[in-house]
């Protein structure tokens, strides 16, 4: 059952100019520093792939560069999302960027001294990927601190455009620099490019957030809450399933592109950089066309066409014996990549309320980068056995299968749902002070309904139960009074009194509509809510 069955509340916001976020000095400074840093990162990525073809041209080993790049996001994205939700994001970003700069400089020195090996190359790619994984959720989460709410969508779009510009410029520039200055130069430039972003973060001092009404979540509890929310959010699950199917197969051309440039076309590092840069340029062009394409095609057809286009690009890569064919494939791949990726990202964003945004996006990132890692290793192995052309054609065929098979998992199922906190629940009535760690807590809600509405009531309550579980409840149940027709008792539990208080703050306006749909069946006043807490045996 997907979330299209749940009531929706449409939210209409005034459209802002694409340039409006740049009225904020903080956004402009950080955006500029981020673009410069990302150009360095893409130079590093291109140089790493090319360096591996010199150290060990085995297809599986070359594909492991992509695995080492993507695997840290799979392993560390969720802990990073938890940290982004519970600690100072600016300090987290500064620490992670300093770490990335130091690691980049160390490996640049290793390359300069001709000490690079396949093993230490993969190790340092992994370490830098780990630092990137730690910053990803925090970068996304600070955007609302940089611009007014009315400019938020434009700020997200500007960040996406900046990323794709850097992806177009970085690899091409890296290829030219390798040809002109040697393989070590891009690694040094990457380390230097991070200094600007560290300086920008040290300069930026965000306004102090208002005092929390409840203590910050602890790491373990926040981690469990993130998993629990994702497991009970059908719209987010649909996005992750669709994403996994796409990235598993699309990873083939990312993993094998160095071999296509070197072995099939007999090109050098400049050609490899231009292929990567052309993919980025295609993505930039596709980003400009996305609003028109979405309006004409809709999200589902746009993603289907993006999958078909990606399959076409992989066939062209597999057939390429000249730069023109490979560059044509790169343009198609870039346009289709941004079409699918942007739609999936928006689908994940709109499915998440603010309190769990970092964790939810991190779980989505885990699926994305886990699929990229697995796919890269898989297609590297296939290429080692059957050749890179055969691996790309098989992956292209596999990419077409999910289009009809996953049609029931709708994207953007939560679009238009208002996930802002409703704060409409009254404070629980208690006789005295309760320690936050007291628990477990049993909440009961007593309804009196017309017996003829029994089935409809149960259907509405089961939808509301998913919301209870998303917000932290467990052991949900519904019981009927055997002696009184129409008397229903809903029950659910929380680990502690604090976790139940958090539920009060997490209930959204969309959840309020679900609750109202259930309460309409109640015949006598308001349902009776009771809070039962386990006795404190130390007293």
Buried (B, 14 or more C-beta within 10 A) or exposed (E): EBBEEBBBBEBEEEEBEBEBBBEBEBBBBBBBBBBBBBBBBBBBBBBBBBBBBEBBEBBBBBBBBBBBBBBBBBBBBBBBBBBBBBEEBBEBBBBBBBBBBEBBBBBBBBBBEEEBEBEBBBBBBBBBBBBBBBBBBBBBBBBBBBBEEEBBBBBBBBBBBBBBBBBBBBBBBBBBBBBEEEBBBBBBBBBBBBBBBBEBBEEBEEEEEEEEEEEEBEEEBBBBBBEBBBBBBBBBBBBBBBBBBBBBBBBBBBBBBBBBBBBBBEBBBBBBBBBBBBBBBBBBBBBEEBEEBBEEBBBBEBBBBBBBBBBBBBBBBBBBEEBEBBBBBBBBBBBBBBBBBBBBBBBBBBBBBBBBBBBBBBBBBBBBBBBBBBBBBBBBBBBBEEBBBEBBBBBBEBBBEBBEEBEEBBBBBBBEBBBEBBEEBEEBEEEEEBEEEBBBBBBBBBBBBEEEBBEBBBEBBEBBBBBBBBBBBEEBEBEBEEEEEBBBBBBBBBBBBBBBBBBBBBBBBBBBBBBEBBBEBBEEEEBEBEBEBEEEEEE
